C-alpha cells in the first residue's frame, strides 16, 4: 500500500531487548504513528533499523507512506476468534 498521509502523532522510539532463538541478546526497535489520509485515521508501526533512523517528521506536511497490511487472528478471553489488522511501515518520507 502506498498513500499520501499527514502525521497526527509520532510516538517516541521504543526499544526492548530479547533473547533470539540462538540464545543471543538482541534489541527490537519500534516507533508508532497515528496517520490520516484525510478520510481515515489509522495506526501504523515502523520497526527495526528504519525506526531507529527515522527522524522527527513535520506533521504539517504531506508524507508518502509505503506499508504492508497484515491480518492476525487470536482468541479472546471468552474463546471467541477475533481479528486485528496490523499496518507495518516500510518507508515514510
N, C-alpha and C positions, 0 to 999 in steps of 0.2 A: 504494500500500500504506500502511496506517496500522496501527500496533501500539503496545502498551504495552511499554516496554523499560526495562532498567536498563543503566547505563553501566559496563562493565568497565574500559575505559581510554579516556581522551580524549587524543589526540595534540596537541602544540602546533601553532599556526598555522604553515603553511609558505607562503612567498611566493617567487615567481620571476618575473623579467622575461622578456619575449619580444617579438619583432617581429611585429606584426599584418600582414595581407596588404596593408594600405595603407601600410606602412612605419613606422608609429608604434610607439613603445615602450609596452608595456602590462605590467601586473603581474597574475599569476594567483595567487589565494589559495585554499588548501585546508586542511581540518582533518579528520583521520580519527578514527573512533570504533569501538571494539570494543564491540558491544552484545549483550544477551541478552534473550530473551522468556521465559526460564525453562526452555525446552526446547532451543532452538538458540542458538548463538553465531554472530555474523556481523560482518563489517567493512563499514562504510558511510562514505562521504565526503561532506562538505559543501564546496561551492565558492563562489567569488565573494564578494559583499558579505555573504551570510549567514555564511560562515566568518569573515570579518573582524570582524563584530559579535557573534559568538557568545561569551558569557561562559563561564567555567569552570562546569560544571554539577555538581550534587551526585550522586555515584554511589549514594548510599543511597536516593534517591528513585526512584519510577517516573516515566518521561517518556513523552510521546507523540511518536512519530516519524512523519512523513509523508515517504515516499520513493518513488522510481521504481527499478525493476529493469530493467537492460538486459543483453542478451547480446551478447558480442563474439566473433567467430571470428578466429583467427590461425593462422599456420603456425609450427610449432616448427622447431628447427634440423635435424631429420630430414625435414622436408617434410610431416609429418602435420598435419592440421587439428585444432586444439584449440579448446575453447570456454571462455569465462570469463563469470561473472555479475558485474555491477557494480551496486552499490547507491548511488544518489545521494540525499542527504538534502535535501528541500525545506524542512522545518520540524522543529525539535526543541524541545519545550517541557516 
